[in-house]
Amino acid sequence: MHHNGHVEQHSELGVTKSRTVRLFDTEHPLTLRSGATLDEVNVTFETYGHLNADASNAVFVCHALTGDAHAAGWREGDRRPGWWDTMIGPGRPVDTDTWFVVCANILGGCQGTTGPSSINPHTGEPYGLDFPLLHMSDFVTVHRALGQHLGVTRWAATIGGSLGGMQVLQWALDHPQDMGNAVVLAGSSRLTAQNIAFSAVGRQAIMRDSAFRGGRFLSEGTAPRKGLAVARMMAHITYLSEAAFTEKFGRAAQSGELTPNFGVDFAVESYLDHQGEAFQSRFDALSYLYLTRVMDYFDPFAAPGALDALAARSVKFLVVSFDTDWRFSTAHSRRIVRHLEGARVPTSFREIHSPWGHDSFLMSIPTYHDTIRAFMDRIADEVNSPVNEVT
């Protein structure tokens, strides 16, 4: 994966540690949008920086489909940098010398937060496909509960890219009183048929793998590794642009010369193969099914009065798209902007030039980082300036 010339080899945050908290239990179960309940919900999260005395400097980061709570710093054990380490840290666009930053693994995920591979307390076996279907607002309910656990009831900003941006949008629509600002990067308010089609093929690859066993693979000691790898390979193609693939690989041979056969002959085939394999070790097939399905059904502006609560509050939005992102193209961001502006919600919009497609929101692109930094600096000025009391 390309990063700009100045690759930061170290994180200024040092080693960061994930923590897990039980936010819902049998006495206080989580009621989902569908009406189903979960009697136990654990949430894994990380925090960076320090919460100030009046809890006015908190920022919540929502991760994308295959992300996790480890957004910044080096993780204990494997020394893996956080997925957004270039964005979050001292002197970074989301500056941890100013902000107290929280990132949690999503409900339905597989990195410590309760999901379909967790043990169902009623059966002692993994939930599998008995896990209830989720809605975007269910993620928000859990994020809000974590905030309360940490002593934060209002966030200076909520930020997310891709599925993370969808969570931010849902949160702002449902509970605008929770935040002063919202940042939606490479997001969408409604998937196109093409988007849903890509997700559907990925899910089919998983479910048609003979090791899927009707979703009971954990109990039966198998895993749909082939299906999950194929799902990841295909999704990854949609996250990069054609220009990025051409620059990175062209039609180069993997081992010096092309010898026509059905093996991994081209460099790009080897790359995708590696992406599929690496994904196995960190992601669960059931979470992939559940989380992609939430994205398919997401259509928040379709609800009657969807913008009423937000229009009555002053949440400021920053919406950012990337010009070579064809998975959630600029048209998706413009649709969000159109709805927000229609409700007179203060909205800034930027389309950033980048050759890297949808994955650009994870990259160190100077104009992109400058845009985030300027937006966050303005918020910092507002948080730090004394409020003029009306007498």
N, C-alpha and C positions, 0 to 999 in steps of 0.2 A: 504494500500500500504506500502510495506516494505521500511524503510530507515535504514541506518546503526545505530548501537547502539547510537552514539552521535547525537540524534535528536536535531537540532537547533530549539529552541522554539521561537526565536525572530529573526527579520531581522535587520541587522546592518544599513540598509538604512532607517529604520523608515517608516513613512507613505509616500507613493508615490501617485501621482495624474495623472490620464489620462487627456490628452488634445485632443481636436478635431479641425482640421483645414480643410477648404475647399480648395482643391488643384486644382480642375478643375471646370469650370463653363461654362455658355453658350458662353462666349467670348473665352474661352480656353477649349473646351471640350476634354475629354479623348477619343482618337481613339484606339480601341482595335485591337489586332492581326487579328481578324475576319473582320475588316473593320467597325464594328458597333461602335457607339459613345455613350458616357454617358455625359449628359450635366451638371450633378452635381456629384462631388465625394468628400465626406467628409472622412477624415482619422483620426482615433483615435490612439494616440501613447503615450508612456511614455519615459522619458529620465532619466538616472542616471549618477552621476558624472558631471564633468565640461569640456566643450570644451576648449582646449588650444588655445593660440593666433593664431597659424597658422593652426588650425583645423586639426592637424595631428594625433590626438589621438581618432578618432571616430570609434566605432564598431557598426555594424548593426546586430541585432538578428532577424532571420526569424522564426516565430512560426510554429508549426505543425498543423495538420488538425483541431483540436478542441481547439487550443490555442487562445490567445488574446494578447493585448498590455501589459497586466499586468504581466511582466516577473519577476519582483523582488520587494522587499519591501512589506509593508502591504498596502492593498488598503483602501482608505478612506471609511468609512461607514461599510463595512462588515469585515474589518480587515483580509481579506483573503491574505495569502502570495502569492507572484508571483509564477508562475508555474516553474520558474527556479531560485528561490531564493537561492538555495544551490550553484548555479554556479556563480551568479552575485552579487557583493557587495564588501565592503571594505575587503581586505584580501582573497577574494574568487578567484577561478581560473581566472575569468574575473573581475579583480580588479578595482572597481570604484574609487579608489584613483589614478589610472593611466589612466583609460579609460573613455571616454564619450560614454555611451551605449544607443542605441536607439532601441526600439521595437514597431512595429506598427501592429494594427489589419489589416489583409489581405483584399484586395479587394474581394468582394463577401462574406465577413464574416458577423457576426451578433453581433459584440461587439462595435458598434459605427462607423465602416467604412461602406461605401455604399455597399449594397448587394441586393439580390433579395427580401428581406423583406422591403427595403427602399421604400419611396414614389416616384413613378414615377412623375416627375414634369409636364409631359404632360397630365396625367390623374387624378392626385390627389389621386390615389389608390396605394397600394403596387404593385411593379412590378410583383411578382409571377413568373410564367414561361415565362413572356415577357422579363425578364432580359436576356441580351445577354450571350451566352456561353463564358467562359473565357479560356485563355491560360496561361501557366506558365509565359510567358514573360510579360503578363499584370500586374501581381503582381510586377514584377521588375520595370516596367514603373512607377508605383505608389510609390514604395520605393525610386526610384531616385528623383521623384518630391518632396518627403518629405525631402530628403537629401538637395536638393537645398533650400527649405524653411528654413531649419535649418542652412544653411551656410556650408554644407559639400558636396564637390564634389568628394572627394576621401576618401574611408574608409580604415583604417589600416587593418581591417579584417571584413568579413561578416561570420556569423556563423548560422547554423541551423541544426535541427534534423528532420528526417523523411521528411514530405512535406517541412519543413523549409530547409533541406539540398538540396532538389530539386530546391528550389528557388535560393539558393546560387550558385548551379551549372549553372543554366540558366543565372544568372546575370554575372557570370565569363565568360561564353562563349560569351554572347552578348556584354558586356561592360567591358572587362578586365582592361581598363584604370581606372575604378572606384575604384579598390581595390588593396591592396598589398598582401593580404592573404585571403584564403577561407577555411572554416572548414565545412566539410560535415559529419554529424553523423547519423548512422543508416539510410542511404539514399538509393536511387535507381536512375538509369538513364533510367530504362524501367521496367514497371511492368510485372510480369509473368501473364499467363492466370489464375493461381490460385489467385493471388492478385486481378485481375480484377473481378474474380468470387465473391470473398468476398464482394467487393464494390457493385457489381450488386445486390446481395441478400439484402444488407442493403438498397439500393435505392428502391428495389421492396417492401420491408416491409413498407417503408414510402408511396410510391405511391399507394399501394393497401389498405392502411388504408382508410376507408370510409370517414374519416374527412379531407382527403387531398383535396378533391373537385377540382381536376384538377389544383392544385397549387394556387387556389384562397381562401385558407382557412382563411387567415388574413382578407380579405374583408368580408368573410361570418361568421366570428366570431367563427370558429372552429380551431382545431389543431390536426395533426396526431400524437397524443402523444404515442399511442400504437406502431405505426410503428417506430417512432424515438427511443423509448426505446428498441425495438427488434434490430434495427440496431446497437445501441450502445452496447448492450449485446454481439452481435456476434462479433463486431469489437474488443471489449475488450478481448475476448477469444484469438484473434490473436495477441494481444499485450503482453501477458504473455507467459511464457514457460510452458510445462507440469510439469517440476520440480517445478516451482513456485507455480502452482496450488496444486500440491501434498503436498508441504511443508506447504502451507497456510491452506489447507482444508482437504486433504486426502479424505476420504469418511465420514467425520464427519456429524452427524445429526445436524440440526439447533436448535432443542429444546430438546436435551438430548436423545431422542429415535426416531428411524425411524418407522413411521406407514404408510405402503404403501398406497399412494393415489397420486393424480396428483397435489397436492399443492407444496408449497416451503418446501421440506423436508430436503434436504441436505444443509449444510452450504454454499456450492459454489452457490447453486441456490439463496439463500438469498442475497449473495454478488452481483451476477449479476443483480438481481432484483433492488437492491439499486443503482447500477451503472446506470441502465437504467432510474430510476426515477430521480436521481440527475442531470442527463444530461438534462432533460426537462427544468429545470429552467434557464439553461445558454446557450442553443444552439438551433438554428433554423433549422427546417427540410429542408428548401430550401437551406440554406448555405451548409448543408450536401450533398445534391444532386450536387450542382454546384462544390464544392471543390473536392469531390471524382472524379468527371468526369475529372477535369483538370489532376489529377494524372494518370488516365487511359490512357490519350492521350499523356502523356509526353514521349518523345523519342528524346532528343536533339542531340544525336550523329548521328542520322539517316540523319540529314540535310547535304547536300553536303557542304564541307568546314567548318563544324561545329566548328572545333578546330583551324581554321586558325588565327583568331584574338587573341585567347588566347595564341597560340604558339609563337606569335610575342611579347608578353608582359611577364614580369616576375612575374606572380601571383604564390605564393607558396601555395600548398594545404596540408591540413591535412584531411585524410579520416579515419574514425573510425567505426568499426562494433563491434557487441557483439555476442559471440559464441552461445548463446541460442535464438537469434532473428531469428525466422523462417518466420516472415512476410516480412522483408527486410533483408534476410540472408547475411552472409559474402560474398557469391557469388555476390550479388548485388554491394557491395562496391568494390570487386575485379574487377568487370567489369568497374567501374568508373576509378579505378587506371590504368587499362590496357589502356584505351583510353587516359588518361592524360599522362602516361609515353610514349605511342606511339607518342605523339606530343611533347615529351621532356619537359613537364611541370614539374617543381620540386614538387615532391609528397612524403609525408610521409604517411605510412599506419600502423594502429594498429588494431589488433583484441583484444578486451578486454574480459576477462573471467567474466561472471556474470550469476547468475541463473535467472535473471528477464526478459529475453526475450527482445522484442522491446522497452518496457518501460524503459529499462536500461538507455537510454540517459537522462532521467529525474532524475535519482537517484544519491545519494552520494556514488559512488564507488571509493575508494581511487586511484586505478591505472588509472582509467578514468580521475578523476579530476587532478591527477598529470600530465597526458599527455596533457590536455588542458592548465594547468598552465605553463608547460615548453614551449609550443608553443607560448602562449601569452607573456611570459617573454622574449623570443627571439625577438618577434616583438617590445616589449617595448624598448629593447636595441637598435634596429635599428632606432626606431622613435626618441630616445633621443640622439643618437650619432651624432656629427656634420658631415654633409656631406662634403666630400673632393671635393672641386671644381676642375674641370679639367682646368688648365690654359694653 
